[in-house]
Amino acid sequence: MFYEFHDLAHAKIPVILHFDEVQNCERNYTFFKYGKITHKKTTKETYVNWHENIEFFYVTKGSGTLFLNGFEHAITENNIYSVNSNELHNISSKTGISYYCLILDNSFCTFLGANMEKYTFPTCINDETSIKLFKNITDAFLVRGTFREISIKSAASAFICHITKNFSKPTMVTKEYIATQSVRDAIKYIKENATTDLSVENICHISGYSKSHFSYLFKQATGMTIVDCIKLTRCQIARELLRNSNLKIHEVAEKSGFSGVSYFTRTYKKLTGHLPSEENS
């Protein structure tokens, strides 16, 4: 569970595109930038995440499940799927699925007259024109030459215009929306205070709900308990320290909020699939 940061405010191209292949708990990413593949990576992490920028998936092959705000949606090839601003989401597949992931900078959309935080799109968009315009964006990313930036912006603008005009609805502030927002606020609080002595009681109190009710809301929205979210966040902090510092394992455990080395090692192994000592091996 994590907040995904997108540094697009000053980017030449206010669009992120990557091609993902998912099976079981493994995900292969291929990133595109400036008309070429920039890098690839493989991860076993398929955690729920969220971000302010709107995201669209175009499934090219296979089927799977889109986990969206605590609900599961079956997804199949040749369809576009929407993840609205700040929605908790993740994609998984046991049989295998491939898809393009398109993330559009909100400030760019707002500049075009479409503030994506004020609009909501249907989960599935099965429309030939939308698919064609989406493919135009992926094609523009693979083009080299002087006008590649304007080609991508133009293709993205046409896609945004079409889907906003034909599929958007004003965002409604419902009880479910408020509850989901409280979960996101709790996750942000956990992330900001993960190295301190956090308690479930304190987090629930801040949310304004009772412990039992908020624990239920949190599990429904994220698929994990509050305690598991705290552990996972601490492991993410520890991973960065293990990869980017010369700290010893017991120092990493202390700085990431764990009470002891043995507990840290067991938890890290359980959540990441390998020991802390194997992180840089």
C-alpha angles and dihedrals in degrees: 000000000000146000110251112220118210117194097203103124094097100022120128088228112037091204134089119205128180135159115228133196116193131186126161105323098334124097128188117201128198113189125204127203135160095357099312145069107272101186146332131221140179124212138173090208113107098163125159112261141172141197141175095247118087117247134202129193123203110196112215100175140009131002139267146144130289109209105208125174092329096315129102122227123189110232127197138182125284093031133106119225126199130218107191123214113296096002117147108237150160138167124224136172135182095190097041135267136198125197146154116245116210121190118187123201110243093219090055091050091047090051087057090051098261113109099192094200088065095049134068124202128201116262092242126039110189101177128132094217093050091050092048092050091047090053089050088062093051090047091050091054091058095050118101124205146072097306101044094111095051089043091057093044091048093049092046091048092052091050093048092048093050099047094042092050095045108029112022126108128184112270110256120214100225131167088258091052092051092047092050090048090054089054091051090049089051092051091050089050091050091049093050094046103030094119092055130077097280122185131195090228092057093048092049091048091054090051091059093234131105117266095250095045096046092045087056093048091048094050092046093051100041106023091235138080124255090250091053090049090054091050092048093049091050090050090052090053090047092050092056091049092048092050100039107032141052094234119136118244094256089051091050090050092053095044093049094053104260119140096220144004097247093050090046092050093049093047094045092050092049096049101037103029095238141064123265089244090060095056095095099024 
